[in-house]
Amino acid sequence: MARRYDSRTTIFSPEGRLYQIEYAMEAISHAGTVLGVLAKDGVVLAAEKKVTGKLLDLSSAKMEACSLVPDQRVPFRNVIGGVAGLTADANSLVNYARTAAQRHLLSYNEDIPVELLAQRMCDMKQGYTQFGGLRPFGVSLLYAGYDPHYKFQLYHSDPSGNYSGWKATCIGANNGTAQSLLKQEYKDDIEVKDAIGLVLRTMSKTMDSTTLGSEKLEFAVLTLDPATHQPKAKIYRPAEIDALLVSEGLTKKDEDAEMKTA
C-alpha cells in the first residue's frame, strides 16, 4: 500500500502519513550518533566519526560535528551544531544558517537568538516537504547556543521542519538507548564538568565500536568566557579528547594491540 503514496513528498497516504519524510528520518537513524547535554553553565556536544577508510585524510574531511561558524574572526560565535545524516545536505543547511545569522547581525547589530535560528532553519526544511519536485533534507541537527535572554539552550530539528528544546537528547544511531541512559543520569543542576563525563559515558555505551578514542569521536563545549562574559565555543583536538577519555576511565584497549603484545 505504501508504494502508491511514497513517490512524492506532497502525497498523503490514507492514514495521513508522508512516507518520504519517514524515509528521511529512517536514513538519519543509520547515521553516526550525535549527543547533546544542557548544563547550567554551558552545553556539551559529542559526535561519532564515521571513518570510511584508513587512507582518509581526516584533517580536511568534514565529519559529523560541525561548528556553524568555525572561524574565530567571525563575530557570530554563540551557536555550534551537530548533524546526523547526509553530510552534503548538512553542509547546505549549515551554510544557510551562517547566512541567516550574518543577516540578523547586519540588521540588528546583535547575535541571532538560538531559537530564532532554529525557526529559520525549520521554515526552510518544512518548505521542502510541501512543494512538488523537492525531497526532504536527510539530516537532523542539534543546536547548542547562548543568548542573553534565555541563556544556554539546546534544540533539535528533524526533516519535517519540527523543532523542540531539550535538556539532553541524542540523534542518529542508537538514539533510543542513549536517551534512556540520559533520563536515568541527567540532573537539572548539572555543571559542564559533570556533563562532559555524562556525555562520554553515554557515547561509550551507544557507539557501534569496540574501541573509544579520538579517531572515532568529536567533542565540543559551549561556555561563557570568564573575562568577557561572552559565549565561547571550544572544539576539542584529538589529544584533548584522549585526555578526557583517560580522565573518565573510558579508554578501551584495541584487541589487535593486545594480540601483538601477548
Disulfide bonds with the S-S distance in Angstrom:
none
